[in-house]
Amino acid sequence: MPELTLGEAQTIVTAALAHARGANMKPLAVAVLDARGVLKAFAAEDGTPLRRAEIAQGKAHGAVAMGMGSRALARAATERPHFVAAITHAVGGSLVPVPGGVLINTGTGVLLGAVGISGDTSDNDEAAALAGIKAAGFVPDPGAG
């Protein structure tokens, strides 16, 4: 089974931050987790507020844990708030149900991990994650479907 390499994870981080700088976003924290939910690469730009790292990891962790992008988790939180609260508790609080947590897939449907980004609006966080994943040659799944 394919695995996300450190080089690929670093490419995602670098490209996501390049996208953010090109779009003049606020400073971002970017976390890349592998399919097991283990942190593979991380960066926080200068000026990133306190706790952005945990929020970025929570977006990515929630996506991997539930097998859906955090945009879908945001919809679920609106439609079934008690269920999402229970899931959040079950995963030790590491689930942030707002856009910005995007699954990383191969072109053949294999889940490689997830990217979580925090620092700007949730939509901008998600856009940076999409750019990073695409730059690494993978297929992003933000849970928009």
Sequence and secondary structure as in RCSB ss.txt:
>XXXX:A:sequence
MPELTLGEAQTIVTAALAHARGANMKPLAVAVLDARGVLKAFAAEDGTPLRRAEIAQGKAHGAVAMGMGSRALAR
AATERPHFVAAITHAVGGSLVPVPGGVLINTGTGVLLGAVGISGDTSDNDEAAALAGIKAAGFVPDPGAG
>XXXX:A:secstr
     HHHHHHHHHHHHHHHHHTT    EEEEEETTS EEEEEE TT  TTHHHHHHHHHHHHHHHTS HHHHHH
HHHH HHHHHHHHHHTTT    SS EEEEE TTS EEEEEEEESS HHHHHHHHHHHHHHTT EEE S  
